[in-house]
């Protein structure tokens, strides 16, 4: 089967690349065809789970503020972002029937707050622009030909027979003049992101910078049961089936860009007693400080969530990239929380002593133990459900030392949740080997990259999806213009 342009990957970047290409081709006299190959049964699976299903699809900050949240080379991303800005993305969705709303932190969501509506809109745009989206089609090999590229694929057909589903698997070959790789990274492999694009990039002459999880849960010491260190990431990279001339089935070995991590802690590792006390608690408007080998390296203000994975939420994610990298490098990592950042230490200490007097002089306090009264007083300062976790981690705290403990609650970090549940992959295809204004390969003409497969990542808050949309759209337009 032949198509002028083929996009491998039906995620945020891939679908936008297809529409961008199709719009350009529609303006040409001889037109052209665009095909998306997606190996999963449905396109846009990772988009469906973003923003806890609400899909924070962009952040409407201007470039000056937006770029400060990019953790890789912002200069490389600038042409893509200016070609399709956050406002441009909102206008794009509106063009195809989806209204947006902007909320706290300049985060934009679909007005329905349903991620499925964003996916449906992207697919509607593909349909109206004449893009062919082929699902259940897994690319196995990519070869360069005199006329472009040849892709050997496996097509799965699904047929419902009574109460069961029958699958038919057949080989199929696709050829194209221009190829866009938008295969995603390694995060959430259940959505189809299993690192295929990195392997093809290497085979086509590109360098791949070492990958590691970002925007992921940090696991404090004692949060999980003993023996929780996994030693290596097992489930994200499944290897690739390789077929030789004899059709002998082999599994490719782990590549260099996929290292093993001693401090990776499986998300499914059971919580300890301490972890159970933390799980489900949230902290709003606190300050989180990250220390590496005892030195302060990052400080952020916002909200924290304690989950079955560990320390998450906006603040946990914001410091996770640097924390994970330090842990991988064998450095000691810790965090400190200031639960009352708006209150000076002296003022907080005075408030605590006043509350303590109120509690012990209350008629209802008669006959109560010191520990019970102290927890009642603590519950007036932090969420009640978090008091037991705080006391377990600060067993020697007193009325006189409580203010300092609340302003500097220290936690040593044992490890991190890996690709199985991280939001984004740090590392990827080296951007120095691409032309920023077109996203075309400098090593292989006609080859383009977009989205998470690139060495490109940012903070949580809509930034990463915007990068996927912007790079996808530019890659699609560039490929179509070059035909």
C-alpha positions as CSV (number, residue, x, y, z in Angstrom):
1,X,0.0,0.0,0.0
2,X,1.4,3.4,-0.9
3,X,0.9,6.8,0.7
4,X,2.7,10.0,0.0
5,X,3.2,10.6,3.7
6,X,3.1,8.0,6.5
7,X,3.0,8.9,10.1
8,X,4.0,6.1,12.5
9,X,2.1,6.7,15.8
10,X,-1.5,7.8,16.4
11,X,-0.9,9.9,19.5
12,X,-1.0,13.6,20.1
13,X,2.0,14.4,17.9
14,X,1.1,11.8,15.2
15,X,-2.5,12.9,14.7
16,X,-1.5,16.6,14.5
17,X,1.3,15.7,12.1
18,X,-1.2,14.0,9.8
19,X,-3.7,17.0,9.9
20,X,-0.8,19.5,9.3
21,X,0.3,17.5,6.3
22,X,-3.1,17.0,4.9
23,X,-4.0,20.7,5.1
24,X,-0.9,21.6,3.1
25,X,-1.5,18.9,0.5
26,X,-5.1,20.1,0.0
27,X,-3.7,23.4,-1.3
28,X,-1.6,21.7,-3.9
29,X,-2.9,21.0,-7.4
30,X,-2.0,17.4,-7.4
31,X,-2.9,16.8,-3.7
32,X,-1.6,13.8,-1.9
33,X,-2.3,11.1,0.6
34,X,-1.6,10.9,4.3
35,X,-1.8,7.7,6.4
36,X,-1.4,7.2,10.1
37,X,-0.2,3.7,11.3
38,X,-1.2,3.0,14.9
39,X,-0.4,-0.4,16.5
40,X,-3.0,-0.1,19.2
41,X,-6.7,-0.9,18.6
42,X,-7.5,2.8,19.1
43,X,-5.6,6.0,18.5
44,X,-4.9,8.6,21.2
45,X,-4.8,6.2,24.1
46,X,-2.2,8.2,26.1
47,X,-4.2,11.5,25.5
48,X,-7.2,9.8,27.1
49,X,-5.4,9.5,30.5
50,X,-3.8,13.0,30.7
51,X,-4.9,15.4,33.4
52,X,-6.6,12.5,35.2
53,X,-8.9,12.1,32.3
54,X,-9.7,15.8,32.1
55,X,-6.9,16.5,29.5
56,X,-4.9,19.6,30.4
57,X,-3.9,19.9,26.7
58,X,-1.9,23.1,26.8
59,X,-0.8,26.1,28.8
60,X,-1.5,29.6,27.5
61,X,1.5,31.3,28.9
62,X,3.5,33.4,26.4
63,X,6.8,32.1,25.1
64,X,8.9,33.8,27.7
65,X,7.1,32.1,30.6
66,X,6.3,28.9,28.7
67,X,9.9,28.3,27.7
68,X,11.1,28.5,31.3
69,X,9.2,25.3,31.9
70,X,11.0,23.4,29.1
71,X,13.8,21.2,30.6
72,X,15.6,20.6,27.3
73,X,16.8,22.9,24.5
74,X,14.0,25.6,24.2
75,X,15.7,27.2,21.2
76,X,15.2,24.0,19.2
77,X,11.5,23.9,20.1
78,X,10.9,27.7,19.5
79,X,10.1,27.4,15.7
80,X,7.5,24.6,16.4
81,X,5.9,26.5,19.2
82,X,5.6,29.8,17.2
83,X,4.2,27.9,14.3
84,X,1.4,26.5,16.5
85,X,1.1,28.4,19.7
86,X,-1.2,27.4,22.6
87,X,-3.8,29.9,21.4
88,X,-3.4,28.4,17.9
89,X,-4.1,24.9,19.4
90,X,-7.2,26.2,21.1
91,X,-8.3,27.7,17.8
92,X,-7.6,24.5,16.0
93,X,-9.8,22.5,18.4
94,X,-12.5,25.1,18.1
95,X,-12.3,24.9,14.3
96,X,-13.3,21.2,14.6
97,X,-16.0,21.7,17.2
98,X,-14.3,21.7,20.6
99,X,-14.5,24.6,23.0
100,X,-11.8,25.2,25.6
101,X,-11.6,26.7,29.1
102,X,-8.5,28.2,30.9
103,X,-8.2,27.5,34.6
104,X,-5.7,28.0,37.4
105,X,-2.1,28.2,36.3
106,X,-3.0,29.1,32.7
107,X,-3.9,25.5,32.1
108,X,-6.3,24.9,29.2
109,X,-8.9,22.0,29.2
110,X,-11.8,21.0,27.0
111,X,-14.9,22.7,28.2
112,X,-16.4,19.3,28.9
113,X,-13.3,18.3,31.0
114,X,-13.3,15.0,29.2
115,X,-10.1,13.8,27.5
116,X,-12.1,11.6,25.1
117,X,-13.5,14.8,23.5
118,X,-10.0,15.9,22.6
119,X,-9.2,12.6,21.0
120,X,-12.5,12.6,19.2
121,X,-11.8,16.1,17.9
122,X,-8.3,15.1,16.6
123,X,-9.8,12.1,14.8
124,X,-12.6,14.2,13.4
125,X,-10.0,16.6,12.1
126,X,-8.2,13.7,10.4
127,X,-11.4,12.4,8.8
128,X,-12.4,15.8,7.5
129,X,-8.9,16.5,6.1
130,X,-8.9,13.1,4.3
131,X,-6.3,11.4,6.6
132,X,-6.5,7.6,6.7
133,X,-6.0,6.3,10.2
134,X,-5.1,2.6,10.3
135,X,-5.2,1.0,13.8
136,X,-4.0,-2.5,14.9
137,X,-1.2,-2.0,12.5
138,X,2.3,-2.6,14.0
139,X,5.3,-1.5,12.1
140,X,8.1,-4.1,12.3
141,X,10.9,-2.8,10.1
142,X,11.6,0.4,8.2
143,X,13.9,0.4,5.1
144,X,15.1,3.3,2.9
145,X,14.4,2.8,-0.8
146,X,15.2,4.9,-3.9
147,X,11.6,6.3,-3.8
148,X,11.4,6.9,0.0
149,X,10.7,4.3,2.7
150,X,9.3,0.8,2.9
151,X,7.6,-0.4,6.1
152,X,6.9,-4.0,6.9
153,X,3.9,-4.2,9.2
154,X,1.6,-6.7,10.8
155,X,-2.1,-5.9,10.5
156,X,-4.5,-7.4,13.1
157,X,-8.2,-7.8,12.1
158,X,-10.7,-8.2,14.8
159,X,-14.0,-10.1,14.4
160,X,-16.6,-10.7,17.0
161,X,-17.8,-14.3,17.0
162,X,-20.6,-14.8,19.5
163,X,-19.0,-14.2,22.9
164,X,-15.4,-14.1,21.8
165,X,-13.1,-12.0,19.6
166,X,-11.3,-13.7,16.7
167,X,-8.0,-12.2,15.6
168,X,-6.5,-12.5,12.1
169,X,-2.9,-11.4,11.7
170,X,-1.5,-10.7,8.3
171,X,1.7,-9.1,7.0
172,X,1.3,-5.9,4.9
173,X,3.8,-3.5,3.3
174,X,3.4,0.3,3.2
175,X,5.6,2.6,1.1
176,X,5.9,6.4,1.2
177,X,7.9,9.3,0.0
178,X,8.0,11.1,3.4
179,X,8.0,9.4,6.8
180,X,7.2,11.0,10.2
181,X,8.1,9.1,13.4
182,X,5.8,10.1,16.2
183,X,5.9,6.9,18.2
184,X,6.1,8.4,21.7
185,X,8.6,7.4,24.4
186,X,8.6,4.7,27.0
187,X,6.1,6.1,29.5
188,X,2.9,4.2,30.1
189,X,3.8,1.2,27.8
190,X,0.2,0.0,28.1
191,X,-0.8,2.8,25.8
192,X,1.6,1.6,23.1
193,X,4.8,3.6,24.0
194,X,7.4,0.9,24.0
195,X,10.5,2.6,22.5
196,X,10.1,1.4,18.9
197,X,10.9,4.9,17.5
198,X,14.2,5.0,19.2
199,X,15.3,1.7,17.6
200,X,14.3,2.9,14.1
201,X,16.0,6.2,14.7
202,X,19.3,4.4,15.5
203,X,18.9,2.1,12.5
204,X,18.4,5.2,10.3
205,X,21.6,6.8,11.6
206,X,20.5,8.8,14.5
207,X,21.8,9.1,18.1
208,X,19.5,8.5,21.0
209,X,20.2,10.2,24.3
210,X,19.8,7.9,27.4
211,X,16.2,7.8,28.5
212,X,14.9,8.0,32.0
213,X,11.5,8.6,33.7
214,X,10.3,12.2,34.4
215,X,7.2,13.6,36.0
216,X,7.0,10.5,38.2
217,X,6.4,9.6,41.8
218,X,9.3,9.9,44.2
219,X,9.4,7.2,46.9
220,X,10.5,8.3,50.4
221,X,12.5,5.9,52.6
222,X,10.1,3.6,54.4
223,X,7.1,4.4,52.1
224,X,7.1,0.9,50.6
225,X,7.7,-2.5,52.1
226,X,11.2,-3.8,52.5
227,X,12.9,-5.3,49.4
228,X,11.0,-2.9,47.2
229,X,14.0,-1.9,45.0
230,X,13.4,-3.5,41.6
231,X,17.0,-3.2,40.4
232,X,16.0,-2.7,36.8
233,X,13.0,-1.7,34.7
234,X,11.4,-4.9,33.4
235,X,8.0,-4.2,31.9
236,X,8.4,-1.0,29.8
237,X,10.8,-2.2,27.1
238,X,9.6,-5.5,25.7
239,X,12.2,-5.8,23.1
240,X,11.5,-6.1,19.4
241,X,10.7,-9.1,17.3
242,X,13.1,-9.4,14.4
243,X,12.5,-11.5,11.3
244,X,15.5,-12.6,9.2
245,X,15.5,-14.1,5.7
246,X,14.4,-17.4,7.2
247,X,11.7,-15.7,9.2
248,X,13.4,-16.9,12.4
249,X,12.0,-15.0,15.4
250,X,14.5,-13.2,17.6
251,X,14.3,-10.6,20.3
252,X,16.6,-7.6,20.1
253,X,18.8,-7.0,23.2
254,X,18.3,-3.9,25.4
255,X,20.0,-0.9,23.7
256,X,22.4,1.5,25.4
257,X,19.8,4.2,25.6
258,X,17.7,2.0,27.8
259,X,19.7,1.7,31.1
260,X,18.7,-0.3,34.1
261,X,18.0,1.7,37.3
262,X,19.0,0.5,40.8
263,X,16.7,3.0,42.4
264,X,13.6,2.1,40.4
265,X,10.7,1.0,42.7
266,X,7.8,-0.8,41.1
267,X,4.5,1.1,41.4
268,X,2.8,-2.1,42.4
269,X,5.2,-2.7,45.4
270,X,2.9,-2.8,48.5
271,X,2.8,0.2,50.8
272,X,4.4,0.0,54.2
273,X,2.5,1.0,57.3
274,X,3.9,4.5,56.9
275,X,3.0,4.6,53.2
276,X,-0.6,3.6,54.1
277,X,-0.7,6.6,56.5
278,X,0.4,9.0,53.7
279,X,-1.7,7.5,50.9
280,X,-4.6,9.7,49.8
281,X,-3.5,12.9,51.5
282,X,-3.0,16.2,49.7
283,X,-1.2,19.4,50.7
284,X,-2.1,22.7,49.2
285,X,0.1,25.8,48.9
286,X,3.3,24.4,50.4
287,X,6.9,24.8,49.4
288,X,9.0,21.8,48.4
289,X,12.8,21.9,48.4
290,X,15.0,19.3,46.6
291,X,18.5,18.5,48.0
292,X,21.2,16.5,46.1
293,X,24.1,15.4,48.3
294,X,22.9,18.0,50.9
295,X,22.9,20.9,48.5
296,X,19.7,22.8,47.7
297,X,19.1,22.5,43.9
298,X,15.4,23.3,43.4
299,X,12.6,24.9,45.2
300,X,9.0,25.1,44.1
301,X,5.6,26.3,45.5
302,X,2.3,24.5,45.0
303,X,0.4,21.3,45.8
304,X,1.6,17.8,46.8
305,X,-0.3,14.5,46.5
306,X,0.7,11.3,48.4
307,X,-0.4,8.3,46.4
308,X,0.2,4.6,46.3
309,X,3.2,5.4,44.2
310,X,4.8,8.0,46.5
311,X,5.2,11.7,46.5
312,X,3.4,13.1,43.4
313,X,1.1,16.1,42.5
314,X,2.4,19.2,40.7
315,X,5.3,19.7,43.2
316,X,6.4,16.1,43.2
317,X,6.4,16.0,39.4
318,X,8.3,19.4,39.1
319,X,11.3,18.2,41.1
320,X,11.2,14.6,39.9
321,X,13.2,15.0,36.8
322,X,16.3,16.4,38.6
323,X,15.7,13.9,41.5
324,X,15.5,10.9,39.2
325,X,18.6,11.9,37.3
326,X,20.5,12.4,40.6
327,X,19.4,9.0,41.9
328,X,20.5,7.3,38.6
329,X,23.9,9.0,39.0
330,X,24.2,7.5,42.5
331,X,23.7,10.7,44.4
332,X,21.9,11.1,47.7
333,X,18.5,12.8,47.3
334,X,16.1,14.3,49.9
335,X,13.3,16.7,50.0
336,X,12.0,19.2,52.7
337,X,8.5,20.5,52.9
338,X,7.5,23.8,54.4
339,X,3.9,23.3,55.3
340,X,3.5,27.0,56.3
341,X,5.5,29.0,53.8
342,X,3.5,32.1,54.2
343,X,4.1,32.2,58.0
344,X,7.4,33.2,59.6
345,X,8.9,30.7,62.0
346,X,8.4,33.1,65.1
347,X,4.8,33.8,64.2
348,X,4.1,30.1,63.6
349,X,5.7,29.2,67.0
350,X,3.5,31.8,68.8
351,X,0.4,30.4,67.0
352,X,1.3,26.9,68.1
353,X,1.7,27.8,71.7
354,X,-1.6,29.7,71.7
355,X,-3.4,26.7,70.2
356,X,-1.8,24.4,72.7
357,X,-3.1,26.6,75.6
358,X,-6.6,26.5,74.0
359,X,-6.5,22.7,73.7
360,X,-5.3,21.9,77.2
361,X,-7.7,24.4,78.8
362,X,-10.7,23.0,76.9
363,X,-13.2,21.2,79.1
364,X,-13.2,18.3,76.7
365,X,-9.5,17.7,77.2
366,X,-9.8,16.5,80.7
367,X,-8.6,12.9,81.1
368,X,-7.0,12.9,77.6
369,X,-3.4,11.7,77.2
370,X,-0.7,14.1,76.1
371,X,-0.4,12.3,72.8
372,X,-4.1,12.7,72.0
373,X,-4.1,16.4,72.9
374,X,-1.0,17.0,70.9
375,X,-2.5,15.3,67.8
376,X,-5.7,17.4,68.3
377,X,-3.6,20.6,68.3
378,X,-1.6,19.3,65.3
379,X,-4.9,18.7,63.4
380,X,-5.6,22.4,63.6
381,X,-2.4,23.1,61.6
382,X,-2.3,20.3,59.0
383,X,-4.9,17.9,57.5
384,X,-6.2,15.5,60.2
385,X,-5.6,12.4,58.1
386,X,-1.9,13.4,57.8
387,X,-1.2,13.8,61.5
388,X,-0.4,10.2,62.2
389,X,2.1,10.1,59.3
390,X,3.7,13.3,60.5
391,X,4.0,12.0,64.1
392,X,5.4,8.7,62.9
393,X,8.2,10.5,61.0
394,X,8.8,13.1,63.7
395,X,8.5,10.9,66.9
396,X,10.5,13.4,69.1
397,X,8.6,16.5,68.1
398,X,7.3,18.7,71.0
399,X,5.3,21.9,71.3
400,X,8.5,23.9,71.3
401,X,10.0,22.2,68.2
402,X,6.8,21.8,66.2
403,X,7.1,25.1,64.3
404,X,10.6,24.1,63.0
405,X,9.3,20.6,62.1
406,X,6.4,22.0,60.1
407,X,8.6,24.5,58.3
408,X,11.3,21.8,57.4
409,X,9.8,18.4,57.2
410,X,12.6,16.3,55.7
411,X,12.3,13.1,53.8
412,X,15.1,11.0,52.3
413,X,14.2,9.6,48.8
414,X,14.7,5.9,48.3
415,X,13.8,5.7,44.7
416,X,11.3,6.5,42.0
417,X,8.5,4.9,40.0
418,X,9.7,3.9,36.5
419,X,8.3,4.1,33.0
420,X,5.3,2.0,34.0
421,X,3.6,5.0,35.4
422,X,5.7,8.1,34.7
423,X,4.1,10.9,32.7
424,X,6.9,11.7,30.2
425,X,10.1,10.2,29.0
426,X,13.3,12.3,29.3
427,X,15.9,11.7,26.7
428,X,15.3,10.4,23.2
429,X,16.3,11.2,19.6
430,X,19.0,13.8,19.7
431,X,17.6,17.2,18.5
432,X,21.0,18.3,17.3
433,X,20.6,15.9,14.3
434,X,17.4,17.6,13.2
435,X,16.6,20.9,11.5
436,X,14.6,22.9,14.1
437,X,12.6,24.9,11.4
438,X,11.3,21.7,9.7
439,X,12.0,18.8,12.1
440,X,13.6,16.9,9.2
441,X,16.5,14.6,9.8
442,X,20.0,16.0,8.8
443,X,21.1,12.4,8.3
444,X,18.2,10.9,6.3
445,X,16.3,13.1,3.9
446,X,12.5,12.7,4.0
447,X,12.5,11.5,7.6
448,X,10.9,13.7,10.3
449,X,10.4,13.3,14.0
450,X,7.8,14.7,16.4
451,X,6.6,14.4,20.0
452,X,8.0,12.4,22.9
453,X,10.3,10.3,20.7
454,X,12.5,13.5,20.7
455,X,14.9,14.4,23.5
456,X,12.3,17.0,24.6
457,X,10.4,17.3,27.9
458,X,8.9,19.9,30.2
459,X,7.1,20.5,33.5
460,X,3.6,19.3,34.3
461,X,0.8,21.7,33.4
462,X,0.0,21.2,29.7
463,X,3.5,22.0,28.5
464,X,4.3,18.5,27.2
465,X,1.1,18.0,25.2
466,X,1.6,21.4,23.6
467,X,5.1,20.4,22.6
468,X,3.7,17.2,21.0
469,X,1.0,19.2,19.1
470,X,3.4,21.9,18.0
471,X,6.2,19.6,16.8
472,X,3.7,17.2,15.2
473,X,2.0,20.0,13.2
474,X,5.3,21.5,12.0
475,X,6.7,18.1,11.0
476,X,3.5,17.4,9.0
477,X,3.5,20.7,7.3
478,X,7.2,20.5,6.5
479,X,6.9,17.0,5.0
480,X,4.0,18.0,2.8
481,X,5.7,21.2,1.6
482,X,8.8,19.2,0.6
483,X,6.9,16.8,-1.7
